[in-house]
Amino acid sequence: MHLKAAEPAVAEARARPAVRARPARTTAPRWRSRRVKGLVYAAPTAVFVAVLFLLPLLLVGRMSLSDWPLLAGDRGLNAPENYSDVIDSALFWPAVRFTLLYTVIVTVVLLGLALLLALLVQESRPGAGFFRTVYFLPSVLGLASASLLFWGLYSPTTGPLGRVPERLGLVDDPVSFLATQTSALLSTVFLIVWKFAGFYMLILLVGLQRIPQEVFEAARMDGAGRGQIFRGITLPLLRPSLALTLLLCVTGSLLAFDQFFLLTKGGPDNSTVTVVQLIYREAFQRLNLGTAAALSLIVLAVLLLLNVLQFRGLRHADPS
């Protein structure tokens, strides 16, 4: 009797699915494994930055505080003599003024032209892709190659540009585009604008295409004109892209070297010497790495300050 009464309970127990034992929890928390993976992924970049940036920066700091000739010689500490020698140099303040003047002219002209080109090719019209390619094509050429190309074009003896006014009867002799400070500066600005306008146009074009078309359509339905749309919609929504191009343009202009080194060589009469050219002269012509390192750190500090200010403006300008 007792066995028969227990049979339904046994059958029910057999019909139930077996309960699997839960696996034991791993000892390492999940956040710790993610941290280890992140460190592994970031390690190559950290080593790259340490070897190619931090260690050279420490060496430059040591050189800036020492009498460090390029060739053989004593390397004793002389701080802060290198910094005072740089500031008291006859070419330092003229080079700073010329670099700032060049930066202002290039930034205004280049960004204005890049914005104009981006507005011209932003819509999908017949031939828009062709003109985008044409505008962007000079940026593919290296800056040194472009400088040598324009040096040949500007040459009064072999270049074609200098002989055009003479053949037209406007002047008696071929025009020398690099003979004075003003002409050399404007000629170099023309080279930089020709080369980089398409690159900055591409950045601004991406920013323009991120703006929703519904915003423009709503403004047109409200009766806004092109000027009102440009001032009230396009420019405010394009501020992040404008800030980025401003950052790149200012940094590149302050570090200008190739174009002036190949086109003008600092002339005429040292009137087109930039700050980076001054670093080159101190290091490889005067053979004094100490003063060159001091000037390099001064330029680095100025660039860091400007980049921090511009990054803050870029972060606050992002409407998203």
Order of alpha helices (4+ residues) and beta strands (2+ residues): alpha-alpha-alpha-alpha-alpha-alpha-alpha-alpha-alpha-alpha-alpha-alpha-alpha-alpha-alpha
